[in-house]
Amino acid sequence: MNRFIDEGIAHIARVMKPALYGEVVGLYLSSDYWRQRLYQILDTVHLNNAQLRAVDSLLLELDEFDRCVRVPVVTQTCVEMAG
C-alpha cells in the first residue's frame, strides 16, 4: 500500500466538496479539475481495492455534483449534498 496515494486520496476527499462550492476562502475549483486529479491517480499507480473504492466514490460525487449543477430545478438530493 502506497502511503502517499492514501494521503492524496484523503486530501481530495477533504478539500473537493468545499472547493466545488466555493467554501474555501478565495478558492473555487471545478469538477473537471477534481476529475483530472482523480484520473491522474488512477493512471499513475496500481491501486488496491480500498483505494479504488475511494476514488470511485469521489468520482460518483463529482457526477452527482455535475448533475445537480446542470439541472435547473434543485432537487432534495442536490440540496442535501451541498449541506
PyMOL Python script that loads the backbone (N, CA, C, O; Angstrom):
from pymol import cmd

cmd.read_pdbstr("""\
ATOM      1  N   MET A   1       0.838  -1.174   0.000  1.00  0.00           N
ATOM      2  CA  MET A   1       0.000   0.000   0.000  1.00  0.00           C
ATOM      3  C   MET A   1       0.886   1.241   0.000  1.00  0.00           C
ATOM      4  O   MET A   1       1.821   1.345   0.794  1.00  0.00           O
ATOM      5  N   ASN A   2       0.590   2.172  -0.887  1.00  0.00           N
ATOM      6  CA  ASN A   2       1.369   3.384  -1.016  1.00  0.00           C
ATOM      7  C   ASN A   2       0.755   4.485  -0.149  1.00  0.00           C
ATOM      8  O   ASN A   2      -0.349   4.961  -0.413  1.00  0.00           O
ATOM      9  N   ARG A   3       1.494   4.877   0.890  1.00  0.00           N
ATOM     10  CA  ARG A   3       1.006   5.870   1.844  1.00  0.00           C
ATOM     11  C   ARG A   3       0.727   7.211   1.171  1.00  0.00           C
ATOM     12  O   ARG A   3      -0.230   7.895   1.532  1.00  0.00           O
ATOM     13  N   PHE A   4       1.550   7.592   0.202  1.00  0.00           N
ATOM     14  CA  PHE A   4       1.357   8.865  -0.478  1.00  0.00           C
ATOM     15  C   PHE A   4       0.060   8.874  -1.283  1.00  0.00           C
ATOM     16  O   PHE A   4      -0.612   9.902  -1.362  1.00  0.00           O
ATOM     17  N   ILE A   5      -0.288   7.767  -1.865  1.00  0.00           N
ATOM     18  CA  ILE A   5      -1.546   7.664  -2.604  1.00  0.00           C
ATOM     19  C   ILE A   5      -2.717   7.794  -1.635  1.00  0.00           C
ATOM     20  O   ILE A   5      -3.674   8.518  -1.908  1.00  0.00           O
ATOM     21  N   ASP A   6      -2.643   7.093  -0.502  1.00  0.00           N
ATOM     22  CA  ASP A   6      -3.698   7.201   0.507  1.00  0.00           C
ATOM     23  C   ASP A   6      -3.861   8.642   0.971  1.00  0.00           C
ATOM     24  O   ASP A   6      -4.982   9.132   1.110  1.00  0.00           O
ATOM     25  N   GLU A   7      -2.741   9.320   1.210  1.00  0.00           N
ATOM     26  CA  GLU A   7      -2.790  10.713   1.652  1.00  0.00           C
ATOM     27  C   GLU A   7      -3.375  11.614   0.566  1.00  0.00           C
ATOM     28  O   GLU A   7      -4.138  12.534   0.865  1.00  0.00           O
ATOM     29  N   GLY A   8      -3.021  11.353  -0.692  1.00  0.00           N
ATOM     30  CA  GLY A   8      -3.558  12.136  -1.802  1.00  0.00           C
ATOM     31  C   GLY A   8      -5.060  11.965  -1.941  1.00  0.00           C
ATOM     32  O   GLY A   8      -5.782  12.941  -2.144  1.00  0.00           O
ATOM     33  N   ILE A   9      -5.534  10.739  -1.835  1.00  0.00           N
ATOM     34  CA  ILE A   9      -6.972  10.468  -1.923  1.00  0.00           C
ATOM     35  C   ILE A   9      -7.691  11.117  -0.745  1.00  0.00           C
ATOM     36  O   ILE A   9      -8.753  11.714  -0.919  1.00  0.00           O
ATOM     37  N   ALA A  10      -7.120  11.002   0.450  1.00  0.00           N
ATOM     38  CA  ALA A  10      -7.731  11.608   1.639  1.00  0.00           C
ATOM     39  C   ALA A  10      -7.781  13.127   1.516  1.00  0.00           C
ATOM     40  O   ALA A  10      -8.765  13.751   1.913  1.00  0.00           O
ATOM     41  N   HIS A  11      -6.740  13.715   0.976  1.00  0.00           N
ATOM     42  CA  HIS A  11      -6.726  15.172   0.780  1.00  0.00           C
ATOM     43  C   HIS A  11      -7.844  15.593  -0.170  1.00  0.00           C
ATOM     44  O   HIS A  11      -8.581  16.538   0.113  1.00  0.00           O
ATOM     45  N   ILE A  12      -7.966  14.898  -1.284  1.00  0.00           N
ATOM     46  CA  ILE A  12      -9.027  15.228  -2.244  1.00  0.00           C
ATOM     47  C   ILE A  12     -10.391  15.069  -1.587  1.00  0.00           C
ATOM     48  O   ILE A  12     -11.270  15.911  -1.774  1.00  0.00           O
ATOM     49  N   ALA A  13     -10.576  14.008  -0.827  1.00  0.00           N
ATOM     50  CA  ALA A  13     -11.856  13.780  -0.147  1.00  0.00           C
ATOM     51  C   ALA A  13     -12.194  14.922   0.819  1.00  0.00           C
ATOM     52  O   ALA A  13     -13.360  15.290   0.960  1.00  0.00           O
ATOM     53  N   ARG A  14     -11.180  15.479   1.481  1.00  0.00           N
ATOM     54  CA  ARG A  14     -11.411  16.571   2.436  1.00  0.00           C
ATOM     55  C   ARG A  14     -11.685  17.903   1.749  1.00  0.00           C
ATOM     56  O   ARG A  14     -12.526  18.675   2.209  1.00  0.00           O
ATOM     57  N   VAL A  15     -10.991  18.175   0.666  1.00  0.00           N
ATOM     58  CA  VAL A  15     -10.984  19.510   0.083  1.00  0.00           C
ATOM     59  C   VAL A  15     -11.937  19.660  -1.097  1.00  0.00           C
ATOM     60  O   VAL A  15     -12.377  20.770  -1.395  1.00  0.00           O
ATOM     61  N   MET A  16     -12.257  18.573  -1.765  1.00  0.00           N
ATOM     62  CA  MET A  16     -13.013  18.647  -3.016  1.00  0.00           C
ATOM     63  C   MET A  16     -14.362  19.349  -2.863  1.00  0.00           C
ATOM     64  O   MET A  16     -14.642  20.304  -3.587  1.00  0.00           O
ATOM     65  N   LYS A  17     -15.192  18.892  -1.942  1.00  0.00           N
ATOM     66  CA  LYS A  17     -16.530  19.463  -1.828  1.00  0.00           C
ATOM     67  C   LYS A  17     -16.497  20.945  -1.446  1.00  0.00           C
ATOM     68  O   LYS A  17     -17.189  21.737  -2.086  1.00  0.00           O
ATOM     69  N   PRO A  18     -15.723  21.357  -0.431  1.00  0.00           N
ATOM     70  CA  PRO A  18     -15.677  22.794  -0.128  1.00  0.00           C
ATOM     71  C   PRO A  18     -15.165  23.632  -1.309  1.00  0.00           C
ATOM     72  O   PRO A  18     -15.637  24.748  -1.527  1.00  0.00           O
ATOM     73  N   ALA A  19     -14.208  23.099  -2.063  1.00  0.00           N
ATOM     74  CA  ALA A  19     -13.680  23.842  -3.209  1.00  0.00           C
ATOM     75  C   ALA A  19     -14.694  23.908  -4.348  1.00  0.00           C
ATOM     76  O   ALA A  19     -14.749  24.910  -5.061  1.00  0.00           O
ATOM     77  N   LEU A  20     -15.490  22.869  -4.529  1.00  0.00           N
ATOM     78  CA  LEU A  20     -16.522  22.879  -5.565  1.00  0.00           C
ATOM     79  C   LEU A  20     -17.576  23.945  -5.281  1.00  0.00           C
ATOM     80  O   LEU A  20     -18.069  24.604  -6.197  1.00  0.00           O
ATOM     81  N   TYR A  21     -17.914  24.106  -4.012  1.00  0.00           N
ATOM     82  CA  TYR A  21     -18.966  25.049  -3.626  1.00  0.00           C
ATOM     83  C   TYR A  21     -18.417  26.415  -3.236  1.00  0.00           C
ATOM     84  O   TYR A  21     -19.170  27.270  -2.771  1.00  0.00           O
ATOM     85  N   GLY A  22     -17.115  26.633  -3.420  1.00  0.00           N
ATOM     86  CA  GLY A  22     -16.525  27.928  -3.124  1.00  0.00           C
ATOM     87  C   GLY A  22     -16.460  28.246  -1.646  1.00  0.00           C
ATOM     88  O   GLY A  22     -16.429  29.417  -1.267  1.00  0.00           O
ATOM     89  N   GLU A  23     -16.439  27.220  -0.800  1.00  0.00           N
ATOM     90  CA  GLU A  23     -16.422  27.431   0.646  1.00  0.00           C
ATOM     91  C   GLU A  23     -15.018  27.632   1.192  1.00  0.00           C
ATOM     92  O   GLU A  23     -14.858  27.979   2.362  1.00  0.00           O
ATOM     93  N   VAL A  24     -14.005  27.423   0.375  1.00  0.00           N
ATOM     94  CA  VAL A  24     -12.633  27.667   0.781  1.00  0.00           C
ATOM     95  C   VAL A  24     -12.320  29.103   0.372  1.00  0.00           C
ATOM     96  O   VAL A  24     -12.498  29.469  -0.790  1.00  0.00           O
ATOM     97  N   VAL A  25     -11.862  29.905   1.306  1.00  0.00           N
ATOM     98  CA  VAL A  25     -11.655  31.331   1.054  1.00  0.00           C
ATOM     99  C   VAL A  25     -10.795  31.541  -0.190  1.00  0.00           C
ATOM    100  O   VAL A  25      -9.655  31.083  -0.272  1.00  0.00           O
ATOM    101  N   GLY A  26     -11.378  32.246  -1.147  1.00  0.00           N
ATOM    102  CA  GLY A  26     -10.654  32.590  -2.361  1.00  0.00           C
ATOM    103  C   GLY A  26     -10.380  31.431  -3.304  1.00  0.00           C
ATOM    104  O   GLY A  26      -9.563  31.557  -4.216  1.00  0.00           O
ATOM    105  N   LEU A  27     -11.045  30.310  -3.100  1.00  0.00           N
ATOM    106  CA  LEU A  27     -10.747  29.149  -3.921  1.00  0.00           C
ATOM    107  C   LEU A  27     -12.025  28.521  -4.458  1.00  0.00           C
ATOM    108  O   LEU A  27     -12.939  28.195  -3.699  1.00  0.00           O
ATOM    109  N   TYR A  28     -12.076  28.358  -5.758  1.00  0.00           N
ATOM    110  CA  TYR A  28     -13.124  27.581  -6.401  1.00  0.00           C
ATOM    111  C   TYR A  28     -12.433  26.739  -7.454  1.00  0.00           C
ATOM    112  O   TYR A  28     -11.774  27.265  -8.351  1.00  0.00           O
ATOM    113  N   LEU A  29     -12.586  25.437  -7.342  1.00  0.00           N
ATOM    114  CA  LEU A  29     -12.008  24.534  -8.329  1.00  0.00           C
ATOM    115  C   LEU A  29     -13.139  23.710  -8.928  1.00  0.00           C
ATOM    116  O   LEU A  29     -13.976  23.169  -8.205  1.00  0.00           O
ATOM    117  N   SER A  30     -13.156  23.620 -10.241  1.00  0.00           N
ATOM    118  CA  SER A  30     -14.253  22.959 -10.956  1.00  0.00           C
ATOM    119  C   SER A  30     -14.213  21.442 -10.800  1.00  0.00           C
ATOM    120  O   SER A  30     -13.213  20.857 -10.385  1.00  0.00           O
ATOM    121  N   SER A  31     -15.335  20.838 -11.147  1.00  0.00           N
ATOM    122  CA  SER A  31     -15.397  19.374 -11.115  1.00  0.00           C
ATOM    123  C   SER A  31     -14.420  18.773 -12.126  1.00  0.00           C
ATOM    124  O   SER A  31     -13.904  17.677 -11.906  1.00  0.00           O
ATOM    125  N   ASP A  32     -14.162  19.472 -13.221  1.00  0.00           N
ATOM    126  CA  ASP A  32     -13.183  18.983 -14.204  1.00  0.00           C
ATOM    127  C   ASP A  32     -11.789  18.881 -13.586  1.00  0.00           C
ATOM    128  O   ASP A  32     -11.049  17.932 -13.848  1.00  0.00           O
ATOM    129  N   TYR A  33     -11.442  19.868 -12.765  1.00  0.00           N
ATOM    130  CA  TYR A  33     -10.145  19.847 -12.101  1.00  0.00           C
ATOM    131  C   TYR A  33     -10.034  18.616 -11.206  1.00  0.00           C
ATOM    132  O   TYR A  33      -9.037  17.896 -11.271  1.00  0.00           O
ATOM    133  N   TRP A  34     -11.044  18.365 -10.372  1.00  0.00           N
ATOM    134  CA  TRP A  34     -11.001  17.236  -9.433  1.00  0.00           C
ATOM    135  C   TRP A  34     -11.033  15.906 -10.175  1.00  0.00           C
ATOM    136  O   TRP A  34     -10.359  14.952  -9.789  1.00  0.00           O
ATOM    137  N   ARG A  35     -11.818  15.853 -11.236  1.00  0.00           N
ATOM    138  CA  ARG A  35     -11.883  14.629 -12.037  1.00  0.00           C
ATOM    139  C   ARG A  35     -10.512  14.328 -12.645  1.00  0.00           C
ATOM    140  O   ARG A  35     -10.080  13.176 -12.675  1.00  0.00           O
ATOM    141  N   GLN A  36      -9.834  15.370 -13.129  1.00  0.00           N
ATOM    142  CA  GLN A  36      -8.493  15.193 -13.693  1.00  0.00           C
ATOM    143  C   GLN A  36      -7.518  14.687 -12.622  1.00  0.00           C
ATOM    144  O   GLN A  36      -6.718  13.792 -12.895  1.00  0.00           O
ATOM    145  N   ARG A  37      -7.574  15.240 -11.425  1.00  0.00           N
ATOM    146  CA  ARG A  37      -6.706  14.787 -10.334  1.00  0.00           C
ATOM    147  C   ARG A  37      -6.940  13.307 -10.023  1.00  0.00           C
ATOM    148  O   ARG A  37      -5.992  12.546  -9.830  1.00  0.00           O
ATOM    149  N   LEU A  38      -8.216  12.911  -9.977  1.00  0.00           N
ATOM    150  CA  LEU A  38      -8.531  11.514  -9.669  1.00  0.00           C
ATOM    151  C   LEU A  38      -8.092  10.583 -10.799  1.00  0.00           C
ATOM    152  O   LEU A  38      -7.588   9.490 -10.542  1.00  0.00           O
ATOM    153  N   TYR A  39      -8.281  11.012 -12.044  1.00  0.00           N
ATOM    154  CA  TYR A  39      -7.829  10.191 -13.165  1.00  0.00           C
ATOM    155  C   TYR A  39      -6.307  10.053 -13.177  1.00  0.00           C
ATOM    156  O   TYR A  39      -5.786   9.006 -13.563  1.00  0.00           O
ATOM    157  N   GLN A  40      -5.589  11.096 -12.760  1.00  0.00           N
ATOM    158  CA  GLN A  40      -4.133  11.003 -12.671  1.00  0.00           C
ATOM    159  C   GLN A  40      -3.731   9.926 -11.666  1.00  0.00           C
ATOM    160  O   GLN A  40      -2.800   9.158 -11.910  1.00  0.00           O
ATOM    161  N   ILE A  41      -4.431   9.874 -10.548  1.00  0.00           N
ATOM    162  CA  ILE A  41      -4.152   8.835  -9.557  1.00  0.00           C
ATOM    163  C   ILE A  41      -4.409   7.460 -10.162  1.00  0.00           C
ATOM    164  O   ILE A  41      -3.607   6.542  -9.993  1.00  0.00           O
ATOM    165  N   LEU A  42      -5.526   7.319 -10.864  1.00  0.00           N
ATOM    166  CA  LEU A  42      -5.853   6.034 -11.476  1.00  0.00           C
ATOM    167  C   LEU A  42      -4.836   5.625 -12.538  1.00  0.00           C
ATOM    168  O   LEU A  42      -4.536   4.442 -12.696  1.00  0.00           O
ATOM    169  N   ASP A  43      -4.308   6.606 -13.262  1.00  0.00           N
ATOM    170  CA  ASP A  43      -3.398   6.319 -14.377  1.00  0.00           C
ATOM    171  C   ASP A  43      -1.952   6.083 -13.956  1.00  0.00           C
ATOM    172  O   ASP A  43      -1.199   5.441 -14.689  1.00  0.00           O
ATOM    173  N   THR A  44      -1.548   6.588 -12.795  1.00  0.00           N
ATOM    174  CA  THR A  44      -0.129   6.558 -12.475  1.00  0.00           C
ATOM    175  C   THR A  44       0.304   5.368 -11.638  1.00  0.00           C
ATOM    176  O   THR A  44       1.475   4.990 -11.679  1.00  0.00           O
ATOM    177  N   VAL A  45      -0.597   4.772 -10.887  1.00  0.00           N
ATOM    178  CA  VAL A  45      -0.190   3.689  -9.990  1.00  0.00           C
ATOM    179  C   VAL A  45      -1.227   2.581  -9.978  1.00  0.00           C
ATOM    180  O   VAL A  45      -2.370   2.758 -10.400  1.00  0.00           O
ATOM    181  N   HIS A  46      -0.788   1.430  -9.478  1.00  0.00           N
ATOM    182  CA  HIS A  46      -1.708   0.320  -9.259  1.00  0.00           C
ATOM    183  C   HIS A  46      -2.332   0.507  -7.888  1.00  0.00           C
ATOM    184  O   HIS A  46      -1.624   0.545  -6.881  1.00  0.00           O
ATOM    185  N   LEU A  47      -3.649   0.623  -7.842  1.00  0.00           N
ATOM    186  CA  LEU A  47      -4.349   0.870  -6.586  1.00  0.00           C
ATOM    187  C   LEU A  47      -4.899  -0.423  -6.011  1.00  0.00           C
ATOM    188  O   LEU A  47      -5.271  -1.335  -6.749  1.00  0.00           O
ATOM    189  N   ASN A  48      -4.947  -0.493  -4.693  1.00  0.00           N
ATOM    190  CA  ASN A  48      -5.586  -1.643  -4.064  1.00  0.00           C
ATOM    191  C   ASN A  48      -7.105  -1.425  -4.064  1.00  0.00           C
ATOM    192  O   ASN A  48      -7.577  -0.363  -4.469  1.00  0.00           O
ATOM    193  N   ASN A  49      -7.862  -2.415  -3.615  1.00  0.00           N
ATOM    194  CA  ASN A  49      -9.323  -2.339  -3.667  1.00  0.00           C
ATOM    195  C   ASN A  49      -9.876  -1.159  -2.878  1.00  0.00           C
ATOM    196  O   ASN A  49     -10.786  -0.480  -3.354  1.00  0.00           O
ATOM    197  N   ALA A  50      -9.351  -0.900  -1.686  1.00  0.00           N
ATOM    198  CA  ALA A  50      -9.840   0.212  -0.866  1.00  0.00           C
ATOM    199  C   ALA A  50      -9.593   1.551  -1.560  1.00  0.00           C
ATOM    200  O   ALA A  50     -10.447   2.437  -1.538  1.00  0.00           O
ATOM    201  N   GLN A  51      -8.429   1.689  -2.169  1.00  0.00           N
ATOM    202  CA  GLN A  51      -8.120   2.926  -2.884  1.00  0.00           C
ATOM    203  C   GLN A  51      -9.021   3.098  -4.103  1.00  0.00           C
ATOM    204  O   GLN A  51      -9.501   4.199  -4.374  1.00  0.00           O
ATOM    205  N   LEU A  52      -9.250   2.011  -4.837  1.00  0.00           N
ATOM    206  CA  LEU A  52     -10.154   2.075  -5.994  1.00  0.00           C
ATOM    207  C   LEU A  52     -11.563   2.473  -5.573  1.00  0.00           C
ATOM    208  O   LEU A  52     -12.205   3.286  -6.238  1.00  0.00           O
ATOM    209  N   ARG A  53     -12.044   1.905  -4.476  1.00  0.00           N
ATOM    210  CA  ARG A  53     -13.379   2.256  -3.981  1.00  0.00           C
ATOM    211  C   ARG A  53     -13.449   3.720  -3.571  1.00  0.00           C
ATOM    212  O   ARG A  53     -14.449   4.389  -3.835  1.00  0.00           O
ATOM    213  N   ALA A  54     -12.410   4.222  -2.934  1.00  0.00           N
ATOM    214  CA  ALA A  54     -12.384   5.623  -2.509  1.00  0.00           C
ATOM    215  C   ALA A  54     -12.400   6.562  -3.717  1.00  0.00           C
ATOM    216  O   ALA A  54     -13.140   7.545  -3.733  1.00  0.00           O
ATOM    217  N   VAL A  55     -11.589   6.259  -4.719  1.00  0.00           N
ATOM    218  CA  VAL A  55     -11.553   7.088  -5.931  1.00  0.00           C
ATOM    219  C   VAL A  55     -12.898   7.000  -6.652  1.00  0.00           C
ATOM    220  O   VAL A  55     -13.417   8.016  -7.113  1.00  0.00           O
ATOM    221  N   ASP A  56     -13.457   5.813  -6.753  1.00  0.00           N
ATOM    222  CA  ASP A  56     -14.756   5.640  -7.403  1.00  0.00           C
ATOM    223  C   ASP A  56     -15.837   6.445  -6.685  1.00  0.00           C
ATOM    224  O   ASP A  56     -16.674   7.077  -7.330  1.00  0.00           O
ATOM    225  N   SER A  57     -15.822   6.422  -5.378  1.00  0.00           N
ATOM    226  CA  SER A  57     -16.794   7.183  -4.594  1.00  0.00           C
ATOM    227  C   SER A  57     -16.674   8.681  -4.863  1.00  0.00           C
ATOM    228  O   SER A  57     -17.682   9.375  -4.988  1.00  0.00           O
ATOM    229  N   LEU A  58     -15.452   9.173  -4.949  1.00  0.00           N
ATOM    230  CA  LEU A  58     -15.242  10.595  -5.241  1.00  0.00           C
ATOM    231  C   LEU A  58     -15.696  10.940  -6.662  1.00  0.00           C
ATOM    232  O   LEU A  58     -16.262  12.010  -6.889  1.00  0.00           O
ATOM    233  N   LEU A  59     -15.452  10.049  -7.607  1.00  0.00           N
ATOM    234  CA  LEU A  59     -15.926  10.283  -8.973  1.00  0.00           C
ATOM    235  C   LEU A  59     -17.451  10.301  -9.032  1.00  0.00           C
ATOM    236  O   LEU A  59     -18.037  11.091  -9.772  1.00  0.00           O
ATOM    237  N   LEU A  60     -18.092   9.433  -8.255  1.00  0.00           N
ATOM    238  CA  LEU A  60     -19.556   9.445  -8.199  1.00  0.00           C
ATOM    239  C   LEU A  60     -20.073  10.745  -7.588  1.00  0.00           C
ATOM    240  O   LEU A  60     -21.095  11.271  -8.028  1.00  0.00           O
ATOM    241  N   GLU A  61     -19.377  11.265  -6.577  1.00  0.00           N
ATOM    242  CA  GLU A  61     -19.748  12.565  -6.010  1.00  0.00           C
ATOM    243  C   GLU A  61     -19.665  13.661  -7.064  1.00  0.00           C
ATOM    244  O   GLU A  61     -20.529  14.535  -7.130  1.00  0.00           O
ATOM    245  N   LEU A  62     -18.628  13.612  -7.881  1.00  0.00           N
ATOM    246  CA  LEU A  62     -18.486  14.600  -8.952  1.00  0.00           C
ATOM    247  C   LEU A  62     -19.613  14.461  -9.979  1.00  0.00           C
ATOM    248  O   LEU A  62     -20.149  15.462 -10.456  1.00  0.00           O
ATOM    249  N   ASP A  63     -19.966  13.233 -10.314  1.00  0.00           N
ATOM    250  CA  ASP A  63     -21.081  13.007 -11.241  1.00  0.00           C
ATOM    251  C   ASP A  63     -22.365  13.620 -10.682  1.00  0.00           C
ATOM    252  O   ASP A  63     -23.116  14.271 -11.409  1.00  0.00           O
ATOM    253  N   GLU A  64     -22.610  13.411  -9.397  1.00  0.00           N
ATOM    254  CA  GLU A  64     -23.803  13.954  -8.748  1.00  0.00           C
ATOM    255  C   GLU A  64     -23.753  15.486  -8.717  1.00  0.00           C
ATOM    256  O   GLU A  64     -24.762  16.145  -8.969  1.00  0.00           O
ATOM    257  N   PHE A  65     -22.604  16.041  -8.414  1.00  0.00           N
ATOM    258  CA  PHE A  65     -22.445  17.497  -8.416  1.00  0.00           C
ATOM    259  C   PHE A  65     -22.756  18.051  -9.805  1.00  0.00           C
ATOM    260  O   PHE A  65     -23.520  19.007  -9.935  1.00  0.00           O
ATOM    261  N   ASP A  66     -22.171  17.458 -10.838  1.00  0.00           N
ATOM    262  CA  ASP A  66     -22.403  17.923 -12.209  1.00  0.00           C
ATOM    263  C   ASP A  66     -23.869  17.795 -12.591  1.00  0.00           C
ATOM    264  O   ASP A  66     -24.426  18.676 -13.246  1.00  0.00           O
ATOM    265  N   ARG A  67     -24.486  16.706 -12.184  1.00  0.00           N
ATOM    266  CA  ARG A  67     -25.910  16.519 -12.498  1.00  0.00           C
ATOM    267  C   ARG A  67     -26.748  17.600 -11.830  1.00  0.00           C
ATOM    268  O   ARG A  67     -27.669  18.131 -12.451  1.00  0.00           O
ATOM    269  N   CYS A  68     -26.457  17.926 -10.612  1.00  0.00           N
ATOM    270  CA  CYS A  68     -27.221  18.933  -9.877  1.00  0.00           C
ATOM    271  C   CYS A  68     -26.994  20.338 -10.426  1.00  0.00           C
ATOM    272  O   CYS A  68     -27.919  21.148 -10.479  1.00  0.00           O
ATOM    273  N   VAL A  69     -25.772  20.618 -10.830  1.00  0.00           N
ATOM    274  CA  VAL A  69     -25.455  21.946 -11.341  1.00  0.00           C
ATOM    275  C   VAL A  69     -26.124  22.184 -12.688  1.00  0.00           C
ATOM    276  O   VAL A  69     -26.542  23.304 -12.979  1.00  0.00           O
ATOM    277  N   ARG A  70     -26.228  21.170 -13.495  1.00  0.00           N
ATOM    278  CA  ARG A  70     -26.787  21.318 -14.844  1.00  0.00           C
ATOM    279  C   ARG A  70     -28.308  21.281 -14.879  1.00  0.00           C
ATOM    280  O   ARG A  70     -28.908  21.710 -15.864  1.00  0.00           O
ATOM    281  N   VAL A  71     -28.941  20.779 -13.828  1.00  0.00           N
ATOM    282  CA  VAL A  71     -30.397  20.690 -13.786  1.00  0.00           C
ATOM    283  C   VAL A  71     -30.935  21.995 -13.206  1.00  0.00           C
ATOM    284  O   VAL A  71     -30.514  22.392 -12.120  1.00  0.00           O
ATOM    285  N   PRO A  72     -31.866  22.684 -13.907  1.00  0.00           N
ATOM    286  CA  PRO A  72     -32.343  23.967 -13.422  1.00  0.00           C
ATOM    287  C   PRO A  72     -33.147  23.889 -12.123  1.00  0.00           C
ATOM    288  O   PRO A  72     -33.121  24.829 -11.328  1.00  0.00           O
ATOM    289  N   VAL A  73     -33.849  22.801 -11.899  1.00  0.00           N
ATOM    290  CA  VAL A  73     -34.634  22.648 -10.683  1.00  0.00           C
ATOM    291  C   VAL A  73     -33.796  21.885  -9.671  1.00  0.00           C
ATOM    292  O   VAL A  73     -33.361  20.765  -9.936  1.00  0.00           O
ATOM    293  N   VAL A  74     -33.570  22.489  -8.511  1.00  0.00           N
ATOM    294  CA  VAL A  74     -32.759  21.848  -7.483  1.00  0.00           C
ATOM    295  C   VAL A  74     -33.625  20.831  -6.759  1.00  0.00           C
ATOM    296  O   VAL A  74     -34.695  21.152  -6.242  1.00  0.00           O
ATOM    297  N   THR A  75     -33.137  19.595  -6.734  1.00  0.00           N
ATOM    298  CA  THR A  75     -33.872  18.544  -6.052  1.00  0.00           C
ATOM    299  C   THR A  75     -33.388  18.416  -4.627  1.00  0.00           C
ATOM    300  O   THR A  75     -32.354  18.978  -4.267  1.00  0.00           O
ATOM    301  N   GLN A  76     -34.116  17.690  -3.820  1.00  0.00           N
ATOM    302  CA  GLN A  76     -33.741  17.485  -2.429  1.00  0.00           C
ATOM    303  C   GLN A  76     -32.368  16.832  -2.327  1.00  0.00           C
ATOM    304  O   GLN A  76     -31.582  17.182  -1.447  1.00  0.00           O
ATOM    305  N   THR A  77     -32.072  15.895  -3.209  1.00  0.00           N
ATOM    306  CA  THR A  77     -30.781  15.214  -3.192  1.00  0.00           C
ATOM    307  C   THR A  77     -29.649  16.225  -3.367  1.00  0.00           C
ATOM    308  O   THR A  77     -28.637  16.148  -2.670  1.00  0.00           O
ATOM    309  N   CYS A  78     -29.812  17.165  -4.285  1.00  0.00           N
ATOM    310  CA  CYS A  78     -28.774  18.155  -4.536  1.00  0.00           C
ATOM    311  C   CYS A  78     -28.599  19.070  -3.337  1.00  0.00           C
ATOM    312  O   CYS A  78     -27.476  19.432  -2.986  1.00  0.00           O
ATOM    313  N   VAL A  79     -29.677  19.434  -2.724  1.00  0.00           N
ATOM    314  CA  VAL A  79     -29.606  20.297  -1.557  1.00  0.00           C
ATOM    315  C   VAL A  79     -28.901  19.581  -0.420  1.00  0.00           C
ATOM    316  O   VAL A  79     -28.087  20.184   0.278  1.00  0.00           O
ATOM    317  N   GLU A  80     -29.199  18.313  -0.226  1.00  0.00           N
ATOM    318  CA  GLU A  80     -28.558  17.534   0.837  1.00  0.00           C
ATOM    319  C   GLU A  80     -27.066  17.402   0.598  1.00  0.00           C
ATOM    320  O   GLU A  80     -26.280  17.440   1.545  1.00  0.00           O
ATOM    321  N   MET A  81     -26.662  17.246  -0.670  1.00  0.00           N
ATOM    322  CA  MET A  81     -25.255  17.089  -0.989  1.00  0.00           C
ATOM    323  C   MET A  81     -24.469  18.347  -0.628  1.00  0.00           C
ATOM    324  O   MET A  81     -23.330  18.263  -0.170  1.00  0.00           O
ATOM    325  N   ALA A  82     -25.073  19.497  -0.835  1.00  0.00           N
ATOM    326  CA  ALA A  82     -24.394  20.762  -0.558  1.00  0.00           C
ATOM    327  C   ALA A  82     -24.214  20.986   0.934  1.00  0.00           C
ATOM    328  O   ALA A  82     -23.311  21.715   1.345  1.00  0.00           O
ATOM    329  N   GLY A  83     -25.047  20.379   1.739  1.00  0.00           N
ATOM    330  CA  GLY A  83     -25.002  20.627   3.186  1.00  0.00           C
ATOM    331  C   GLY A  83     -24.098  19.787   3.945  1.00  0.00           C
ATOM    332  O   GLY A  83     -23.999  19.929   5.164  1.00  0.00           O
TER     333      GLY A  83
END
""", "prot")
cmd.dss("prot")
cmd.show_as("cartoon", "prot")
cmd.util.cbc("prot")
cmd.orient("prot")
